[in-house]
Amino acid sequence: MTTSLHTPSLRRTLAVLAAGVMSSALLIAPTSSEAAPSKARSQRVSTWKIASKATITPGVMMYTKGAQCTANFVYTDAAGNVYVGYAAHCAGKGAATDTNGCEVASLPLGTPVSFVKGGSIVSGGTKLGSGTLAYSSWLTEKRLGTTDPATCAYNDLALVKVSARDVAKVNPSVPFYGGPSGIDTNGTSGGDRVYSYGNSSLRGGLALLSPKFGYSLGDVAADDGWSHPVYTLTPGIPGDSGSGFMTAEGKAIGTLSTVAVAPLPLSNQIGDLAKELAFARAHSGIRGLQLTKGTVRFSSSL
């Protein structure tokens, strides 16, 4: 059984806290150094905001109609538009246990989304910028009549187009780790190291819990490469949905989708980004959609 990881309501967040799902984190000192801002291959972004001063980055909180999720990576298109990715179920209308994107209703494209710092169950936090829902794998699957079980369960990517006035606040580098350095296309093997960054509003603003480190549990053959089960030392909880995961080489491998209740309690399932992005390129109508590499080199001392 799996459960999605957005925070849809105050009542549900309090219930999660009462269940005591949070655990300790392993903290690693960053060793990366920042490179000069890269020239984006777009019309609207000539240079990215310096990473140390950017406010809209991977790992930022994203709010959609009161539901809080977490950004994975930054993307651009041929027209120069800038997008931030999160999980498609973050704009879903179902319950936390509704994880089939081919069946669950979703908010429409154009829905406003806010980028926020410091959100919690008692505070809305500080709004950093805004955008609109521009692509949802869940909406697209229903439009296409998709029926493949693995695709319906794990193709969980949405893109939020950053408003023109807020593009100047964006940097594509993952805080703490740097990267991504590209997209992983080889899947994972048991024991492979994985890295993530983000902090659910349920953690009460404890920024030290934002960097996450863990291991792959090995790919599941029945999922046809669409998902990668992982354990991290701070398990993903509601609000972490959409967080990006990287390999030990800094390659973007997936996006956090669900927490497993059984058979591996508190493990997480991450959707395969290479497959999710290929699906988006084929069906979103967004020409030239691509992942944007970080301006800071990926590095970890582990």
C-alpha positions as semicolon CSV with decimal commas, in nm:
position;residue;x (nm);y (nm);z (nm)
1;M;0,000;0,000;0,000
2;T;0,127;0,347;-0,085
3;T;0,029;0,697;0,020
4;S;0,095;1,023;-0,165
5;L;0,308;1,285;0,004
6;H;0,145;1,627;-0,029
7;T;-0,011;1,806;0,270
8;P;-0,372;1,869;0,167
9;S;-0,516;2,006;0,490
10;L;-0,440;2,117;0,843
11;R;-0,645;1,828;0,985
12;R;-0,440;1,573;0,791
13;T;-0,107;1,730;0,882
14;L;-0,195;1,718;1,249
15;A;-0,289;1,352;1,211
16;V;0,048;1,279;1,051
17;L;0,230;1,455;1,333
18;A;0,036;1,255;1,589
19;A;0,145;0,936;1,415
20;G;0,511;1,034;1,474
21;V;0,639;0,976;1,121
22;M;0,946;1,201;1,146
23;S;1,292;1,061;1,212
24;S;1,650;1,184;1,241
25;A;1,866;1,301;0,952
26;L;2,224;1,242;0,852
27;L;2,394;1,576;0,796
28;I;2,679;1,612;0,552
29;A;2,897;1,919;0,515
30;P;2,879;2,056;0,158
31;T;3,202;2,073;-0,037
32;S;3,082;2,217;-0,367
33;S;3,186;2,558;-0,496
34;E;2,975;2,777;-0,717
35;A;3,057;2,827;-1,080
36;A;2,967;3,134;-1,281
37;P;2,599;3,153;-1,382
38;S;2,540;2,955;-1,700
39;K;2,397;3,105;-2,015
40;A;2,055;2,951;-2,065
41;R;1,957;2,845;-2,415
42;S;1,642;3,055;-2,404
43;Q;1,505;3,394;-2,490
44;R;1,397;3,497;-2,141
45;V;1,689;3,382;-1,927
46;S;2,032;3,518;-2,020
47;T;2,185;3,425;-1,684
48;W;2,050;3,251;-1,376
49;K;2,039;3,418;-1,039
50;I;2,354;3,343;-0,836
51;A;2,273;3,021;-0,650
52;S;2,354;3,164;-0,307
53;K;2,105;3,447;-0,362
54;A;1,832;3,265;-0,555
55;T;1,501;3,211;-0,377
56;I;1,328;2,981;-0,627
57;T;1,535;2,664;-0,654
58;P;1,495;2,286;-0,631
59;G;1,366;2,202;-0,284
60;V;1,152;2,515;-0,245
61;M;0,803;2,471;-0,096
62;M;0,516;2,489;-0,346
63;Y;0,153;2,551;-0,246
64;T;-0,146;2,461;-0,463
65;K;-0,492;2,541;-0,324
66;G;-0,352;2,496;0,027
67;A;-0,167;2,169;-0,043
68;Q;0,209;2,187;0,014
69;C;0,463;1,998;-0,195
70;T;0,833;2,034;-0,281
71;A;1,011;2,133;-0,602
72;N;1,236;1,882;-0,777
73;F;1,427;2,048;-1,062
74;V;1,414;2,343;-1,302
75;Y;1,322;2,305;-1,670
76;T;1,315;2,530;-1,977
77;D;1,158;2,515;-2,321
78;A;1,242;2,639;-2,671
79;A;1,051;2,963;-2,614
80;G;1,258;3,051;-2,309
81;N;0,993;2,976;-2,048
82;V;1,110;2,853;-1,708
83;Y;0,935;2,575;-1,516
84;V;0,973;2,422;-1,172
85;G;0,870;2,059;-1,134
86;Y;0,678;1,887;-0,856
87;A;0,449;1,583;-0,828
88;A;0,132;1,573;-1,038
89;H;-0,065;1,448;-0,739
90;C;0,009;1,782;-0,569
91;A;-0,267;1,922;-0,789
92;G;-0,484;1,612;-0,753
93;K;-0,830;1,619;-0,597
94;G;-0,815;1,274;-0,438
95;A;-0,730;1,155;-0,089
96;A;-0,375;1,076;0,024
97;T;-0,431;0,709;-0,058
98;D;-0,540;0,785;-0,417
99;T;-0,221;0,737;-0,617
100;N;-0,349;0,621;-0,956
101;G;-0,306;0,916;-1,189
102;C;-0,522;0,763;-1,458
103;E;-0,825;0,765;-1,230
104;V;-0,798;1,057;-0,988
105;A;-0,935;1,399;-1,082
106;S;-0,692;1,692;-1,091
107;L;-0,702;2,070;-1,088
108;P;-0,693;2,223;-1,438
109;L;-0,396;2,371;-1,618
110;G;-0,360;2,737;-1,531
111;T;-0,417;2,674;-1,158
112;P;-0,209;2,924;-0,953
113;V;0,087;2,784;-0,756
114;S;0,295;2,976;-0,500
115;F;0,664;2,934;-0,413
116;V;0,701;2,971;-0,037
117;K;0,968;2,978;0,233
118;G;0,906;2,872;0,591
119;G;0,556;2,731;0,557
120;S;0,430;2,520;0,846
121;I;0,105;2,384;0,985
122;V;0,058;2,709;1,179
123;S;0,201;2,959;0,930
124;G;0,164;3,015;0,559
125;G;0,528;3,119;0,539
126;T;0,672;3,388;0,313
127;K;0,567;3,395;-0,050
128;L;0,869;3,405;-0,280
129;G;0,696;3,406;-0,618
130;S;0,421;3,253;-0,822
131;G;0,347;3,043;-1,128
132;T;0,074;2,845;-1,300
133;L;0,025;2,475;-1,360
134;A;0,144;2,419;-1,718
135;Y;0,164;2,039;-1,741
136;S;0,033;1,746;-1,540
137;S;0,105;1,381;-1,619
138;W;-0,220;1,289;-1,442
139;L;-0,432;1,517;-1,662
140;T;-0,245;1,393;-1,968
141;E;-0,291;1,025;-1,880
142;K;-0,665;1,071;-1,851
143;R;-0,678;1,264;-2,179
144;L;-0,487;0,987;-2,357
145;G;-0,681;0,704;-2,192
146;T;-0,363;0,551;-2,046
147;T;-0,417;0,210;-1,885
148;D;-0,067;0,071;-1,820
149;P;-0,059;0,004;-1,443
150;A;0,303;0,114;-1,385
151;T;0,259;0,436;-1,585
152;C;-0,064;0,518;-1,402
153;A;0,094;0,453;-1,063
154;Y;0,433;0,621;-1,102
155;N;0,419;0,879;-1,382
156;D;0,376;1,160;-1,131
157;L;0,530;1,479;-1,271
158;A;0,383;1,827;-1,306
159;L;0,544;2,149;-1,427
160;V;0,470;2,496;-1,296
161;K;0,553;2,783;-1,530
162;V;0,729;3,056;-1,333
163;S;0,571;3,400;-1,376
164;A;0,775;3,640;-1,590
165;R;0,834;3,876;-1,296
166;D;0,983;3,594;-1,086
167;V;1,214;3,426;-1,340
168;A;1,501;3,646;-1,219
169;K;1,480;3,474;-0,878
170;V;1,549;3,125;-1,015
171;N;1,862;2,910;-1,003
172;P;1,853;2,542;-1,111
173;S;2,115;2,420;-0,861
174;V;2,006;2,188;-0,581
175;P;2,087;2,355;-0,246
176;F;2,351;2,186;-0,029
177;Y;2,453;1,930;-0,295
178;G;2,472;2,119;-0,623
179;G;2,376;1,960;-0,953
180;P;2,190;1,812;-1,123
181;S;2,456;1,717;-1,376
182;G;2,215;1,553;-1,620
183;I;1,953;1,277;-1,626
184;D;2,017;0,918;-1,519
185;T;1,886;0,660;-1,766
186;N;2,022;0,338;-1,613
187;G;1,790;0,288;-1,319
188;T;1,922;0,181;-0,980
189;S;2,062;-0,128;-0,814
190;G;2,025;-0,228;-0,452
191;G;2,264;-0,027;-0,236
192;D;2,313;0,262;-0,480
193;R;2,336;0,592;-0,296
194;V;2,069;0,856;-0,356
195;Y;2,051;1,222;-0,252
196;S;1,758;1,458;-0,213
197;Y;1,675;1,800;-0,074
198;G;1,356;1,949;0,066
199;N;1,169;2,011;0,388
200;S;0,802;1,940;0,446
201;S;0,598;2,196;0,637
202;L;0,536;1,919;0,890
203;R;0,895;1,950;1,011
204;G;0,826;2,293;1,155
205;G;1,095;2,476;0,963
206;L;1,389;2,261;1,076
207;A;1,617;2,341;0,782
208;L;1,884;2,097;0,903
209;L;1,651;1,816;0,796
210;S;1,639;1,937;0,436
211;P;1,939;1,741;0,297
212;K;1,854;1,373;0,266
213;F;2,075;1,073;0,196
214;G;1,979;0,711;0,143
215;Y;2,001;0,395;-0,063
216;S;1,812;0,235;-0,346
217;L;1,634;-0,089;-0,265
218;G;1,679;-0,206;-0,626
219;D;1,437;-0,160;-0,913
220;V;1,118;-0,363;-0,932
221;A;1,090;-0,555;-1,260
222;A;0,710;-0,541;-1,258
223;D;0,719;-0,160;-1,265
224;D;0,895;-0,161;-1,605
225;G;1,149;0,097;-1,490
226;W;0,888;0,353;-1,388
227;S;0,973;0,352;-1,017
228;H;1,266;0,317;-0,780
229;P;1,205;0,222;-0,415
230;V;1,446;0,393;-0,174
231;Y;1,516;0,433;0,195
232;T;1,647;0,766;0,322
233;L;1,765;0,844;0,673
234;T;1,490;1,105;0,693
235;P;1,199;0,929;0,518
236;G;0,984;1,135;0,284
237;I;0,664;1,248;0,458
238;P;0,358;1,446;0,341
239;G;0,485;1,777;0,202
240;D;0,800;1,620;0,052
241;S;0,609;1,511;-0,260
242;G;0,784;1,608;-0,579
243;S;1,134;1,629;-0,430
244;G;1,411;1,545;-0,674
245;F;1,651;1,255;-0,622
246;M;2,004;1,234;-0,762
247;T;2,259;0,956;-0,798
248;A;2,610;0,954;-0,654
249;E;2,719;1,117;-0,981
250;G;2,468;1,399;-0,943
251;K;2,237;1,273;-1,218
252;A;1,867;1,341;-1,171
253;I;1,704;1,002;-1,130
254;G;1,353;1,062;-1,006
255;T;1,083;1,252;-0,822
256;L;0,936;1,156;-0,485
257;S;0,585;1,020;-0,526
258;T;0,466;0,794;-0,242
259;V;0,549;0,646;0,097
260;A;0,498;0,272;0,130
261;V;0,300;0,132;0,421
262;A;0,367;-0,227;0,309
263;P;0,563;-0,440;0,239
264;L;0,852;-0,201;0,317
265;P;0,725;0,049;0,577
266;L;0,849;0,408;0,541
267;S;1,031;0,336;0,218
268;N;0,960;0,582;-0,063
269;Q;0,881;0,530;-0,429
270;I;1,035;0,776;-0,672
271;G;0,913;0,802;-1,029
272;D;1,173;0,766;-1,303
273;L;1,250;1,117;-1,433
274;A;1,383;1,001;-1,771
275;K;1,051;0,828;-1,843
276;E;0,841;1,108;-1,694
277;L;1,020;1,373;-1,901
278;A;0,998;1,165;-2,219
279;F;0,623;1,129;-2,163
280;A;0,593;1,506;-2,111
281;R;0,791;1,583;-2,425
282;A;0,568;1,353;-2,629
283;H;0,233;1,474;-2,497
284;S;0,258;1,814;-2,325
285;G;0,281;2,031;-2,635
286;I;0,575;2,214;-2,472
287;R;0,836;2,238;-2,747
288;G;1,200;2,186;-2,651
289;L;1,131;2,087;-2,291
290;Q;1,452;2,000;-2,109
291;L;1,600;1,962;-1,763
292;T;1,831;2,249;-1,668
293;K;2,166;2,154;-1,517
294;G;2,280;2,323;-1,198
295;T;2,531;2,607;-1,203
296;V;2,694;2,455;-0,893
297;R;2,889;2,130;-0,936
298;F;2,736;1,834;-0,753
299;S;2,944;1,718;-0,461
300;S;2,906;1,504;-0,151
301;S;3,162;1,384;0,098
302;L;2,987;1,048;0,137
